C-alpha cells in the first residue's frame, strides 16, 4: 500500500499526462527511437479464450524476442454498475507483459514454471521490466528462476480487487476475476507451463505486494510460493486507509494514461465510502486482508515459501509498511505458518525491491540465502 507521497508523484505525472493529451512533449522528454523490425514470437494456440479477446501480440524491442505484450479486451475491465456508464463501450484494452526464458524456443515441450509479478500503485504492466525500476531481465539473470514471467496490468489504483462499488462514471474493474479466472488459465493454454500450483509463484511490490498476499491467501490451490516486497497487509489501519482513499481520488480506475485526468474514473466520497467501493462492507474484509487471512491459517500450505520484506526498521523510511508487515509476521508465527521475514532500514523503492526479488526466487526455486538482501542480516525469527 504505497504511501500518498509516493503514490503518483502527482505533480510530475499530471504535468506529463496533460502534455501527452495535448500532443506536446513533456519537459525533458526524449523522442522515442524507431522500433527495430519485429522478432517472430511464439504462436498462440488459443488466443481468444477464458473470457479474453486478444487484440495484439507484439514484441518488446531490445530483448531478443523474449519479451512481448499481449493486449486484451475483457468484460472484467470494466463492468457497468450503479447507473448508465459514462464510457461506451465499457471495455478498455489491458496489456500483459510476458518474459520468456532463454531456451523457450529450443525446448517448447518443457513445462516451465511461471512467476506472476504484480506492479505497485501508480504503475502499470511495464513497471517491473523498465530499466529504471524493476529491470526484470537483468534482475533475474543468473538466478535460480528459469521460467516465464507474467507482468499483468492491475490499474493505477485497482488494488487487485473486484470492486464492490463503482466509479463516479458508473463502471468498475474486476481485477481479481481478470487475473485469476481469465489470465491464469489463458497463460496455461498458450504457453508450455507446469499447469498446477507447483509451477506457479506470485510476488509484487507495494500495492502489488498486497495483491500477491491477497491472491496467495485466497487461492492457495493455485500458487506454491508468495513474495511481498513492502506490501500492504492490513486494511484496518488508518494510514493504509488514507493511502487507498487518496488513490481513489487521484487515479481511481485509471489504467496507464487511460482515465487518469478524467473525473468519471475517480471515486469521490469519504474514506469509508471509497474503501467499501473497492473492498466491500467491512464485515467482509477479513477475507481480503492478509493479517486476517494469516489468523485463519490461509498461508500454512506454503511450507515456508512465503516471504515478507519491509524497510523502515530503524524508525525512518517506510515505517508504516514496517509496522504492517511486523503484524503479519507475528500473526503467521501465532499460527505456526513457516515464512521468511526480512526487514531493516530502507525506503519504498526498487532500489530495495530488485534485491528482494532475487532473494525470493532463490527461496522459491533454489536454496534460500542465509542472509537477507539489502544488507539486512539474518531473517527475523
KEDOGU-75989 format. One record per residue (C-alpha): x, y, z; residue number from 0. Coordinates in Angstrom, 2 decimals. Layout:
X X Y Y Z Z n NUM .
...
% end
This chain:
X 0.00 Y 0.00 Z 0.00 n 0 .
X 2.03 Y 2.81 Z -1.29 n 1 .
X 2.08 Y 5.93 Z 0.86 n 2 .
X 0.37 Y 9.02 Z -0.52 n 3 .
X 3.59 Y 10.98 Z -1.02 n 4 .
X 4.86 Y 8.20 Z -3.28 n 5 .
X 1.59 Y 7.11 Z -4.90 n 6 .
X 1.69 Y 9.07 Z -8.16 n 7 .
X 4.42 Y 11.64 Z -7.64 n 8 .
X 1.37 Y 13.65 Z -8.52 n 9 .
X 2.66 Y 16.90 Z -9.94 n 10 .
X 5.14 Y 15.33 Z -12.34 n 11 .
X 2.72 Y 12.66 Z -13.51 n 12 .
X -0.14 Y 15.07 Z -14.11 n 13 .
X 2.09 Y 17.52 Z -16.00 n 14 .
X 3.41 Y 14.75 Z -18.20 n 15 .
X -0.10 Y 13.37 Z -18.75 n 16 .
X -1.50 Y 16.75 Z -19.70 n 17 .
X 1.34 Y 17.25 Z -22.16 n 18 .
X 0.65 Y 13.88 Z -23.74 n 19 .
X -3.05 Y 14.69 Z -24.01 n 20 .
X -2.18 Y 17.86 Z -25.92 n 21 .
X 0.36 Y 16.10 Z -28.12 n 22 .
X 3.22 Y 18.18 Z -26.69 n 23 .
X 6.38 Y 16.53 Z -25.26 n 24 .
X 6.70 Y 16.95 Z -21.51 n 25 .
X 9.70 Y 18.85 Z -20.21 n 26 .
X 12.80 Y 16.74 Z -20.53 n 27 .
X 11.08 Y 14.17 Z -22.75 n 28 .
X 13.17 Y 12.47 Z -25.40 n 29 .
X 11.64 Y 11.32 Z -28.66 n 30 .
X 11.48 Y 7.54 Z -28.91 n 31 .
X 13.76 Y 5.90 Z -31.44 n 32 .
X 12.08 Y 3.97 Z -34.27 n 33 .
X 11.41 Y 0.38 Z -33.24 n 34 .
X 13.50 Y -2.25 Z -34.99 n 35 .
X 11.87 Y -4.94 Z -37.08 n 36 .
X 9.77 Y -7.30 Z -35.01 n 37 .
X 11.19 Y -10.65 Z -33.99 n 38 .
X 8.94 Y -13.65 Z -34.56 n 39 .
X 7.01 Y -14.56 Z -31.43 n 40 .
X 5.73 Y -17.99 Z -30.40 n 41 .
X 2.35 Y -18.86 Z -31.89 n 42 .
X -0.59 Y -18.73 Z -29.51 n 43 .
X -2.82 Y -21.79 Z -29.95 n 44 .
X -5.81 Y -20.31 Z -28.08 n 45 .
X -5.57 Y -16.51 Z -28.44 n 46 .
X -9.24 Y -15.92 Z -27.65 n 47 .
X -10.15 Y -18.00 Z -24.62 n 48 .
X -11.22 Y -17.86 Z -20.98 n 49 .
X -13.11 Y -14.60 Z -21.44 n 50 .
X -10.18 Y -12.80 Z -23.11 n 51 .
X -10.13 Y -11.46 Z -26.66 n 52 .
X -6.59 Y -10.89 Z -27.92 n 53 .
X -6.21 Y -7.56 Z -29.75 n 54 .
X -2.46 Y -7.64 Z -30.32 n 55 .
X 0.60 Y -9.80 Z -29.65 n 56 .
X 3.75 Y -7.76 Z -30.16 n 57 .
X 7.44 Y -7.98 Z -29.40 n 58 .
X 9.11 Y -5.57 Z -26.95 n 59 .
X 12.29 Y -4.32 Z -28.60 n 60 .
X 15.66 Y -4.94 Z -27.02 n 61 .
X 15.17 Y -8.40 Z -25.51 n 62 .
X 15.93 Y -10.71 Z -28.43 n 63 .
X 12.31 Y -11.70 Z -28.93 n 64 .
X 11.97 Y -12.90 Z -25.35 n 65 .
X 9.67 Y -10.11 Z -24.12 n 66 .
X 6.25 Y -9.41 Z -25.61 n 67 .
X 2.98 Y -7.63 Z -24.87 n 68 .
X -0.42 Y -9.28 Z -25.13 n 69 .
X -3.26 Y -6.74 Z -25.22 n 70 .
X -6.80 Y -7.92 Z -24.49 n 71 .
X -10.33 Y -6.77 Z -24.07 n 72 .
X -12.38 Y -8.44 Z -21.36 n 73 .
X -15.75 Y -7.96 Z -19.72 n 74 .
X -13.92 Y -7.82 Z -16.40 n 75 .
X -12.43 Y -4.41 Z -17.29 n 76 .
X -14.84 Y -2.72 Z -17.00 n 77 .
X -18.30 Y -3.81 Z -15.92 n 78 .
X -21.29 Y -1.41 Z -15.81 n 79 .
X -22.53 Y -0.71 Z -12.29 n 80 .
X -24.69 Y 1.79 Z -10.43 n 81 .
X -26.21 Y 3.58 Z -13.42 n 82 .
X -25.54 Y 4.35 Z -17.06 n 83 .
X -21.78 Y 4.07 Z -17.67 n 84 .
X -20.07 Y 7.25 Z -18.79 n 85 .
X -17.81 Y 5.34 Z -21.21 n 86 .
X -19.14 Y 3.33 Z -24.15 n 87 .
X -18.16 Y 0.66 Z -24.88 n 88 .
X -17.39 Y -0.13 Z -21.28 n 89 .
X -14.39 Y -2.33 Z -22.15 n 90 .
X -10.93 Y -0.82 Z -22.46 n 91 .
X -7.74 Y -2.61 Z -23.58 n 92 .
X -5.49 Y -4.11 Z -20.91 n 93 .
X -1.95 Y -5.30 Z -21.55 n 94 .
X 0.09 Y -8.11 Z -20.03 n 95 .
X 3.87 Y -8.16 Z -20.50 n 96 .
X 5.44 Y -11.62 Z -20.79 n 97 .
X 9.14 Y -12.51 Z -20.49 n 98 .
X 10.17 Y -15.90 Z -21.83 n 99 .
X 13.19 Y -17.96 Z -20.71 n 100 .
X 16.22 Y -18.14 Z -22.99 n 101 .
X 15.60 Y -21.75 Z -24.01 n 102 .
X 11.89 Y -21.47 Z -24.63 n 103 .
X 12.00 Y -21.84 Z -28.42 n 104 .
X 14.58 Y -24.64 Z -28.43 n 105 .
X 12.67 Y -26.72 Z -25.88 n 106 .
X 8.98 Y -25.85 Z -26.40 n 107 .
X 7.62 Y -29.01 Z -24.77 n 108 .
X 9.32 Y -28.50 Z -21.42 n 109 .
X 6.84 Y -27.45 Z -18.71 n 110 .
X 8.19 Y -24.10 Z -17.50 n 111 .
X 7.38 Y -22.54 Z -14.11 n 112 .
X 5.52 Y -19.22 Z -14.16 n 113 .
X 6.14 Y -16.22 Z -11.91 n 114 .
X 3.28 Y -13.73 Z -11.77 n 115 .
X 4.82 Y -10.36 Z -10.90 n 116 .
X 2.44 Y -7.57 Z -9.81 n 117 .
X 3.15 Y -3.83 Z -10.08 n 118 .
X 2.67 Y -1.15 Z -7.46 n 119 .
X 0.28 Y 1.75 Z -7.02 n 120 .
X 0.50 Y 4.43 Z -9.69 n 121 .
X 2.28 Y 1.99 Z -12.01 n 122 .
X 1.33 Y -0.30 Z -14.85 n 123 .
X 2.30 Y -3.54 Z -16.60 n 124 .
X 5.65 Y -2.03 Z -17.70 n 125 .
X 6.91 Y -1.21 Z -14.21 n 126 .
X 8.77 Y -4.43 Z -13.46 n 127 .
X 10.53 Y -4.51 Z -16.84 n 128 .
X 11.71 Y -0.91 Z -17.18 n 129 .
X 15.47 Y -0.39 Z -16.73 n 130 .
X 14.96 Y 2.39 Z -14.17 n 131 .
X 12.56 Y 0.36 Z -12.00 n 132 .
X 12.26 Y -3.45 Z -11.82 n 133 .
X 14.57 Y -4.25 Z -14.77 n 134 .
X 13.36 Y -7.84 Z -14.59 n 135 .
X 15.62 Y -9.17 Z -17.35 n 136 .
X 18.78 Y -8.05 Z -15.56 n 137 .
X 17.40 Y -8.73 Z -12.09 n 138 .
X 16.60 Y -12.39 Z -12.78 n 139 .
X 19.70 Y -13.09 Z -14.89 n 140 .
X 21.82 Y -15.74 Z -13.20 n 141 .
X 19.21 Y -16.60 Z -10.55 n 142 .
X 17.60 Y -19.96 Z -9.85 n 143 .
X 14.50 Y -18.99 Z -11.82 n 144 .
X 14.34 Y -20.34 Z -15.37 n 145 .
X 10.74 Y -19.80 Z -16.37 n 146 .
X 8.10 Y -17.43 Z -17.69 n 147 .
X 7.46 Y -14.08 Z -16.03 n 148 .
X 3.94 Y -12.69 Z -16.42 n 149 .
X 3.56 Y -8.98 Z -15.59 n 150 .
X -0.13 Y -8.07 Z -15.82 n 151 .
X -1.86 Y -4.71 Z -15.80 n 152 .
X -3.58 Y -4.06 Z -12.48 n 153 .
X -4.72 Y -0.45 Z -12.78 n 154 .
X -3.04 Y 2.55 Z -11.19 n 155 .
X -5.21 Y 2.06 Z -8.10 n 156 .
X -7.00 Y -1.21 Z -8.78 n 157 .
X -5.87 Y -2.87 Z -5.52 n 158 .
X -6.14 Y -6.30 Z -7.16 n 159 .
X -9.80 Y -6.35 Z -6.23 n 160 .
X -13.15 Y -6.99 Z -7.83 n 161 .
X -14.58 Y -3.63 Z -6.84 n 162 .
X -17.80 Y -3.88 Z -4.87 n 163 .
X -18.89 Y -0.35 Z -5.82 n 164 .
X -18.24 Y 1.84 Z -8.83 n 165 .
X -16.52 Y 4.95 Z -10.11 n 166 .
X -18.32 Y 8.27 Z -10.41 n 167 .
X -18.85 Y 7.25 Z -14.05 n 168 .
X -20.80 Y 4.08 Z -13.10 n 169 .
X -18.36 Y 1.36 Z -14.06 n 170 .
X -15.96 Y -0.82 Z -12.10 n 171 .
X -12.96 Y -3.09 Z -12.67 n 172 .
X -12.85 Y -6.73 Z -11.64 n 173 .
X -9.11 Y -7.24 Z -11.40 n 174 .
X -9.20 Y -10.46 Z -9.38 n 175 .
X -11.54 Y -12.03 Z -11.94 n 176 .
X -9.26 Y -10.92 Z -14.78 n 177 .
X -6.08 Y -12.22 Z -13.18 n 178 .
X -7.28 Y -15.43 Z -11.51 n 179 .
X -10.19 Y -16.67 Z -13.62 n 180 .
X -9.11 Y -15.42 Z -17.05 n 181 .
X -5.40 Y -14.66 Z -17.38 n 182 .
X -4.01 Y -17.60 Z -15.41 n 183 .
X -5.79 Y -20.28 Z -17.50 n 184 .
X -5.06 Y -18.28 Z -20.68 n 185 .
X -1.32 Y -18.43 Z -19.93 n 186 .
X -1.53 Y -22.19 Z -19.35 n 187 .
X -3.49 Y -22.63 Z -22.60 n 188 .
X -0.98 Y -20.70 Z -24.73 n 189 .
X 2.45 Y -21.47 Z -23.27 n 190 .
X 4.42 Y -24.52 Z -22.20 n 191 .
X 3.82 Y -24.25 Z -18.47 n 192 .
X 3.74 Y -26.51 Z -15.44 n 193 .
X -0.03 Y -26.43 Z -15.15 n 194 .
X -0.53 Y -26.86 Z -11.41 n 195 .
X 0.30 Y -24.95 Z -8.24 n 196 .
X 3.81 Y -26.42 Z -8.07 n 197 .
X 4.66 Y -24.48 Z -11.22 n 198 .
X 3.28 Y -21.11 Z -10.16 n 199 .
X 4.56 Y -18.37 Z -7.85 n 200 .
X 3.27 Y -14.87 Z -7.27 n 201 .
X 5.03 Y -11.75 Z -5.99 n 202 .
X 4.70 Y -7.99 Z -6.10 n 203 .
X 5.79 Y -4.65 Z -4.69 n 204 .
X 3.76 Y -2.18 Z -2.64 n 205 .
X 0.16 Y -2.41 Z -3.92 n 206 .
X 1.37 Y -5.46 Z -5.83 n 207 .
X 2.68 Y -6.93 Z -2.58 n 208 .
X -0.83 Y -6.65 Z -1.21 n 209 .
X -2.10 Y -8.28 Z -4.40 n 210 .
X 0.31 Y -11.20 Z -4.06 n 211 .
X -0.67 Y -11.76 Z -0.42 n 212 .
X -4.35 Y -11.41 Z -1.29 n 213 .
X -4.28 Y -13.84 Z -4.19 n 214 .
X -1.95 Y -16.23 Z -2.39 n 215 .
X -4.17 Y -16.26 Z 0.70 n 216 .
X -7.43 Y -16.61 Z -1.19 n 217 .
X -6.21 Y -19.09 Z -3.81 n 218 .
X -3.57 Y -21.32 Z -2.19 n 219 .
X -4.54 Y -24.12 Z -4.57 n 220 .
X -3.10 Y -22.07 Z -7.45 n 221 .
X 0.33 Y -20.98 Z -6.14 n 222 .
X 3.25 Y -22.67 Z -4.41 n 223 .
X 5.19 Y -19.54 Z -3.36 n 224 .
X 4.30 Y -15.96 Z -2.42 n 225 .
X 6.55 Y -12.90 Z -2.09 n 226 .
X 5.58 Y -9.42 Z -0.88 n 227 .
X 8.03 Y -6.52 Z -1.20 n 228 .
X 6.88 Y -3.61 Z 1.02 n 229 .
X 3.37 Y -4.99 Z 0.67 n 230 .
X 0.17 Y -3.80 Z 2.27 n 231 .
X -1.12 Y -6.23 Z 4.89 n 232 .
X -3.84 Y -4.54 Z 6.96 n 233 .
X -6.91 Y -2.74 Z 5.61 n 234 .
X -7.96 Y -1.68 Z 9.11 n 235 .
X -5.01 Y 0.68 Z 9.68 n 236 .
X -5.86 Y 4.39 Z 9.39 n 237 .
X -2.72 Y 5.26 Z 7.42 n 238 .
X -3.38 Y 2.41 Z 4.99 n 239 .
X -6.97 Y 3.57 Z 4.53 n 240 .
X -5.80 Y 7.12 Z 3.81 n 241 .
X -3.44 Y 5.85 Z 1.12 n 242 .
X -6.20 Y 3.82 Z -0.51 n 243 .
X -8.82 Y 6.56 Z -0.23 n 244 .
X -6.43 Y 9.15 Z -1.70 n 245 .
X -5.65 Y 6.82 Z -4.59 n 246 .
X -9.36 Y 6.60 Z -5.41 n 247 .
X -9.42 Y 10.35 Z -6.00 n 248 .
X -6.01 Y 10.62 Z -7.63 n 249 .
X -6.38 Y 7.73 Z -10.07 n 250 .
X -9.49 Y 5.67 Z -9.36 n 251 .
X -10.00 Y 3.15 Z -12.15 n 252 .
X -7.35 Y 4.68 Z -14.44 n 253 .
X -5.25 Y 2.24 Z -16.45 n 254 .
X -1.94 Y 3.73 Z -17.53 n 255 .
X -2.84 Y 7.05 Z -19.14 n 256 .
X -6.46 Y 6.00 Z -19.78 n 257 .
X -8.74 Y 7.96 Z -17.49 n 258 .
X -6.01 Y 9.49 Z -15.36 n 259 .
X -7.35 Y 13.04 Z -15.76 n 260 .
X -10.98 Y 12.01 Z -16.21 n 261 .
X -13.25 Y 12.68 Z -13.19 n 262 .
X -15.58 Y 9.85 Z -14.19 n 263 .
X -12.80 Y 7.32 Z -13.47 n 264 .
X -12.45 Y 8.63 Z -9.93 n 265 .
X -14.31 Y 7.82 Z -6.72 n 266 .
X -15.43 Y 10.70 Z -4.54 n 267 .
X -16.86 Y 10.47 Z -1.04 n 268 .
X -15.43 Y 9.93 Z 2.43 n 269 .
X -12.78 Y 7.40 Z 3.37 n 270 .
X -15.25 Y 4.69 Z 4.37 n 271 .
X -17.18 Y 5.03 Z 1.10 n 272 .
X -14.01 Y 4.82 Z -1.00 n 273 .
X -12.72 Y 1.83 Z 0.96 n 274 .
X -16.02 Y 0.00 Z 0.59 n 275 .
X -16.13 Y 0.85 Z -3.11 n 276 .
X -13.01 Y -1.26 Z -3.57 n 277 .
X -13.29 Y -3.91 Z -0.84 n 278 .
X -17.00 Y -4.06 Z 0.03 n 279 .
X -18.57 Y -3.78 Z 3.51 n 280 .
X -16.19 Y -4.08 Z 6.43 n 281 .
X -17.69 Y -7.35 Z 7.64 n 282 .
X -16.17 Y -8.97 Z 4.55 n 283 .
X -12.67 Y -7.52 Z 4.93 n 284 .
X -11.18 Y -10.50 Z 6.83 n 285 .
X -11.36 Y -12.48 Z 3.57 n 286 .
X -9.23 Y -9.92 Z 1.70 n 287 .
X -6.90 Y -8.67 Z 4.47 n 288 .
X -3.59 Y -10.55 Z 4.80 n 289 .
X -3.27 Y -10.11 Z 8.58 n 290 .
X -6.71 Y -11.71 Z 8.95 n 291 .
X -6.07 Y -14.40 Z 6.35 n 292 .
X -2.96 Y -15.39 Z 8.34 n 293 .
X -5.01 Y -15.87 Z 11.50 n 294 .
X -7.29 Y -18.15 Z 9.50 n 295 .
X -4.31 Y -20.36 Z 8.51 n 296 .
X -4.55 Y -19.29 Z 4.85 n 297 .
X -0.76 Y -19.38 Z 4.32 n 298 .
X 0.12 Y -22.59 Z 6.16 n 299 .
X 0.18 Y -24.66 Z 2.97 n 300 .
X 3.17 Y -22.77 Z 1.54 n 301 .
X 5.59 Y -24.69 Z 3.74 n 302 .
X 7.98 Y -21.81 Z 4.20 n 303 .
X 7.82 Y -20.49 Z 0.63 n 304 .
X 6.16 Y -17.28 Z 1.80 n 305 .
X 8.43 Y -14.24 Z 2.08 n 306 .
X 7.84 Y -10.77 Z 3.52 n 307 .
X 10.26 Y -7.88 Z 3.00 n 308 .
X 9.96 Y -4.41 Z 4.55 n 309 .
X 12.21 Y -1.44 Z 5.25 n 310 .
X 11.64 Y 1.19 Z 7.90 n 311 .
X 13.05 Y -0.88 Z 10.75 n 312 .
X 15.26 Y 1.93 Z 12.08 n 313 .
X 12.41 Y 4.40 Z 12.55 n 314 .
X 12.87 Y 6.16 Z 9.20 n 315 .
X 11.79 Y 5.43 Z 5.64 n 316 .
X 8.74 Y 3.22 Z 5.20 n 317 .
X 7.92 Y 2.93 Z 8.91 n 318 .
X 4.21 Y 2.37 Z 8.22 n 319 .
X 4.99 Y -0.58 Z 5.93 n 320 .
X 7.36 Y -1.95 Z 8.57 n 321 .
X 4.61 Y -1.92 Z 11.18 n 322 .
X 2.05 Y -3.61 Z 8.90 n 323 .
X 4.47 Y -6.38 Z 7.95 n 324 .
X 5.60 Y -6.89 Z 11.54 n 325 .
X 1.98 Y -7.57 Z 12.49 n 326 .
X 1.59 Y -10.06 Z 9.64 n 327 .
X 4.84 Y -11.77 Z 10.70 n 328 .
X 3.53 Y -12.09 Z 14.27 n 329 .
X 0.18 Y -13.43 Z 13.09 n 330 .
X 1.92 Y -16.02 Z 10.92 n 331 .
X 4.08 Y -17.07 Z 13.87 n 332 .
X 0.99 Y -17.42 Z 16.06 n 333 .
X -0.40 Y -19.98 Z 13.59 n 334 .
X 2.93 Y -21.80 Z 13.09 n 335 .
X 2.94 Y -20.71 Z 9.45 n 336 .
X 6.53 Y -21.04 Z 8.24 n 337 .
X 7.78 Y -17.99 Z 6.34 n 338 .
X 10.81 Y -15.81 Z 5.62 n 339 .
X 10.71 Y -12.31 Z 7.13 n 340 .
X 13.42 Y -9.86 Z 6.12 n 341 .
X 13.48 Y -6.34 Z 7.46 n 342 .
X 15.90 Y -3.49 Z 8.06 n 343 .
X 16.45 Y 0.18 Z 7.26 n 344 .
X 15.08 Y 1.09 Z 3.85 n 345 .
X 12.80 Y 3.13 Z 1.66 n 346 .
X 9.82 Y 2.35 Z -0.58 n 347 .
X 11.66 Y 1.87 Z -3.87 n 348 .
X 13.03 Y -0.52 Z -6.46 n 349 .
X 16.48 Y 0.12 Z -5.04 n 350 .
X 15.42 Y -2.45 Z -2.44 n 351 .
X 12.79 Y -4.47 Z -4.31 n 352 .
X 15.05 Y -5.83 Z -7.04 n 353 .
X 17.31 Y -7.42 Z -4.44 n 354 .
X 14.27 Y -8.77 Z -2.66 n 355 .
X 13.03 Y -10.36 Z -5.89 n 356 .
X 16.38 Y -12.15 Z -6.29 n 357 .
X 16.13 Y -13.37 Z -2.71 n 358 .
X 12.55 Y -14.57 Z -3.24 n 359 .
X 13.28 Y -16.62 Z -6.35 n 360 .
X 16.19 Y -18.25 Z -4.51 n 361 .
X 13.73 Y -19.25 Z -1.78 n 362 .
X 11.06 Y -20.40 Z -4.24 n 363 .
X 13.24 Y -22.20 Z -6.81 n 364 .
X 16.52 Y -22.99 Z -5.12 n 365 .
X 18.03 Y -22.55 Z -1.66 n 366 .
X 17.20 Y -19.56 Z 0.49 n 367 .
X 20.29 Y -17.46 Z 1.25 n 368 .
X 21.49 Y -17.45 Z 4.84 n 369 .
X 21.29 Y -13.64 Z 4.86 n 370 .
X 18.52 Y -11.30 Z 3.81 n 371 .
X 19.01 Y -8.86 Z 0.91 n 372 .
X 19.83 Y -5.15 Z 1.29 n 373 .
X 22.41 Y -5.85 Z 3.99 n 374 .
X 19.67 Y -6.68 Z 6.49 n 375 .
X 21.36 Y -9.64 Z 8.12 n 376 .
X 19.63 Y -12.87 Z 9.10 n 377 .
X 15.87 Y -13.37 Z 8.65 n 378 .
X 13.82 Y -12.30 Z 11.68 n 379 .
X 12.53 Y -15.16 Z 13.78 n 380 .
% end
